[in-house]
Amino acid sequence: MRDVLEAGYGDKHSRKTVELQKIAEEKATYQAMTAKQFTKALERLEKQMYEHSRNLEFEEAASVRDEIERVKQIVMIG
């Protein structure tokens, strides 16, 4: 039985494939940034994380925190 979420992607694309494509696109985007642009992007994410925290939206804040760490890893590895 197919996963309900995969049904929307058709037979050629699984959900995992779409997620990997998104990650690859983000990696290329972040790697193409200058150091200044990358710093501003991280600052924007951090501001968003703190805003969620102030609003007691802890799950959203944690999600943004995880995104920040993932972005840092993308740039360091790439």
C-alpha positions, 0 to 999 in steps of 0.5 A, spaced: 500 500 500 502 506 498 503 512 503 498 517 502 503 523 502 506 519 496 500 519 492 500 526 490 507 525 487 506 520 482 510 513 481 516 517 478 517 521 485 517 519 492 516 524 497 523 522 499 526 524 492 522 531 492 525 532 499 532 530 496 531 535 491 529 541 495 535 540 499 540 540 493 537 546 491 537 549 498 545 547 498 546 550 491 543 557 493 546 557 500 553 555 497 552 561 491 551 566 497 557 571 499 559 571 506 555 577 507 549 574 504 550 568 508 550 571 515 544 576 513 540 569 512 542 566 518 541 573 522 534 572 519 533 565 521 535 567 528 530 573 528 525 568 526 527 563 531 527 568 537 520 571 535 517 564 535 520 563 542 517 570 544 510 568 542 511 561 546 511 557 539 516 553 541 515 547 536 516 552 531 522 555 534 525 548 535 524 547 527 527 554 525 533 552 530 534 545 526 534 549 520 539 554 522 544 548 524 542 544 517 544 550 513 550 551 517 552 544 515 550 544 508 555 550 507 561 547 511 560 540 508 559 543 501 
